[in-house]
Amino acid sequence: MFTKNPDLDDVDEGALEVHEPKTAAAGVKAVAVALQRGFAQAGAARTMRGMLRINQRSGFDCPGCAWPESTTGRRKPAEFCENGAKAIAEESTVRTVTPEWWAAHPIAELEGRSEFWLGSRGRITEPMVIRPGERHYSPVSWGKAFDLIAEHLRATTPDRCVFYTSGRTANETAFLYQLFARSLGTNNLPDCSNMCHESSGFALGPTIGVGKGTVSLEDIHHSELVLVVGQNPGTNHPRMLSALAECKGNGGKVVAVNPLPEAGLLNFKDPQTPRGVIGDGVSIADEFLKIKVGGDLALFQALGHLLLAAEDRDPGSVVDRSFVEAQTLGFAEYAAARRTLDWEATERATGLSRAQIETVADMMIASKATIICWALGLTQQPHSVNTLKEIVNLLLLQGNFGKPGAGACPVRGHSNVQGDRTMGIWEKPTEKFIAALEAEFGIPFPRDHGYESVETQHALEAGDVDVFVSMGGNFLSAASDTESTRAGLKRTGLTVHVSTKPNLSHVAHGRTSLILPTLGRTDLDDRHPRGRQFVTVEDSMSVVHRSQGRLRPVSEHLLAEPVIVARMAQAALGEDHPIDWRAMAEDYDVIRDHISRVIPGFEDFNARVRGRDGFVLPSPPRDTRTFATDIGRARFTVSPLECLTAPPGHLILQTLRSHDQYNTTIYGLDDRYRGISNARKVVLVNPEDLAELGFADRELVDVVSVFNGDERRAQSFRLVAYPTARGCAAAYYPEANVLVHKDLVARESSTPGYKAVTVRFETRS
């Protein structure tokens, strides 16, 4: 029977169970799990009201990921996946975290709790505060909370204030948030994009002139060949499997490249089709390359070499000469660099055989429309930007831009992380954007670059941050170098967290800390003079559409995110400030009108977003086969061969999600597809590597990372034999983030190197 606030136990790592990994994703089991989680959290009626509106035209956008919905009228009745349902269950829960709960749990106790335990408590019901010397959070009125924020902001300088953003933040909130920070005088606007796809933007911008993907969902459906690289769609973007299955049904082929043989890369059982319920499902990967972590750059260089060699044998058969000559620069230099290849070094870097790579090259040569998809497996290594530039090279060779079924497809995680950047959440704003803001609002804004996420960590460590505001998210658990980040947050004068549920960032609080409870994506937002409001989001394929919750909030004390930002601004900047914050808080159409005049592509925003499926933002590479780079053309680039090499006795570790997880939010303890249950402090290691290193399956160890002479230690992890690539290991974040040195980052983008950690194991005594 459902209970409102069950006293769930915390994680017992000794209860680990290991089973054979699954070879298919989704199916009837996924539906059963989704419904069970929803009923347990919110009851049957509330669960069904919520789930039936996910990703529907008059409903709300799933907060779970940024995979797009169809814009051709072909939406399914259940337009969501298992993990999207879990996200909705977590948000629509009727479990509540009241002032009485905070009074019963001192910080000293909460410091020993896990993210799983904290998140499972429920929705925060009232604003809370903790002041210097206090042991508990206690309730505070909204008015006093905003006054306290204003007091701290006025007592310091803008450069000592940081405004962090989660990718679940809607467009309207993001625009207001960056406007507030810049009105104060700072560009300190780190966000979760710094930690995930920043490398994609740094690679795509200089080469094709836009830092986003260049394909539509329909392109996936009709592509002849899709490469899915460094990505686990079965857990992280399950609705992508439907698109890949449709591609296969249309005669397309799929190549999966990943260090682990994830279930979603192998087979998909769509529970909304007979074949997925009683049949064998759809085989996804025609070829699976179990690549070493960090070996993708070498793979793409080898593919380029093979494509050029085929072109030499039969001129005009592979390279799109007319496209390359008319729309690109740098081909000659690229071709010269790829004419020769050290196959021994390539096989060592990738862990693949020459024959495996040649098979994929032949598939690319045969394809007239190729899409390359990637996610964090490629973006979180020191050489990530060069790796992604090699993807662009391959796509340019065959003219795979601006034609059906072809293009670049970075698959974003957070539901609106792409939209937040579009709205100006960036520490390095362009002159064009700042000038447009000034023209719209009539006041000056700062141009000096601010802190990104890693620079924020350094500033926190140095004691250079007086005010840290987090719009959603969980900076402590998301960031690298956990212990350093924890200490830095505690040095801060004021931390402010706009949140729905408790997390460890609330526990690692500044000397004074506020928790401001907000509405979720599923909640009804109707307490406005103009009545019910909606927000908008931008998905991974640049489609902007509405999101409007329908569930009654669990507390009357919750405020919508745009209202919270506007009231912070009113308190800090004064009622006589030139910007009318109140008008934007009362009517989100006012925010959208401002956006329409500031950000290109959003003209007539309010009318267009009310259309059936919203609207698609312009993309020159996709729309007109043009490239708005500094040279006016797409750019081939040349990069040296790089890979990740561990010294003797060490492995290269990557962090990853479990199937019961969305970023730092832990839904449960069942990583079903990998066969891991009831525990999270595990390290997946190839059994041959275990034997070679002298360790046994299920042995308890400390994991020690090494970077530039510094060591980090994660205690009491259990080794699990798993069929990952040789020389590699994997562990769940956020538990393994303690191992990632904050200076281990991708060059150019400064994205933390979560997929590049050199580790060794030490037996626990």
Secondary structure by P-SEA (a helix, b strand, c coil): cccccccccccccccccccccccccccaaaaaaaaaaaaacccaaaaaaaaaaccccccccccccccccccccccccccccaaaaaaaaaaaccccccaaaaaaccaaaaaaccaaaaaacccccbbbbbcccccbbbbbcaaaaaaaaaaaaaacccccbbbbbcccccaaaaaaaaaaaaaaccccccccccccaaaaaaaaaaacccccccccaaaaacccbbbbccccccccccaaaaaaaaaaaabbbbbbbcccccccccccccccccccccccccccccccccccccaaaaaaaaaaaaaaaaaaaccccccaaaaaaccccaaaaaaaaacccaaaaaaaaccccaaaaaaaaaaaaaccbbbbbbccccccccaaaaaaaaaaaaaaaaccccccccccccccccccaaaaaaacccccccaaaaaaaaaaccbbbbccccccaaaaaaaaaaccccbbbbccccccccccaaaaaaaaaaaccbbbbbcccccccccccccbbbbbbbbccccccccccccbbbbbbbcccbbbbbbbbcccccccccccaaaaaaaaaaaaaccccccaaaaaaacaaaaaaaaaaccccccaaaaaaaccccccccccccccccccccccbbbbbbbcbbbbbbcccbbbbbbbbccccccccccccccccccccccccbbbbcaaaaaaaccccbbbbbbbbbcccbbbbbcbbbbbbccccccbbbbbccccccccccccccccccccccccccccccccc
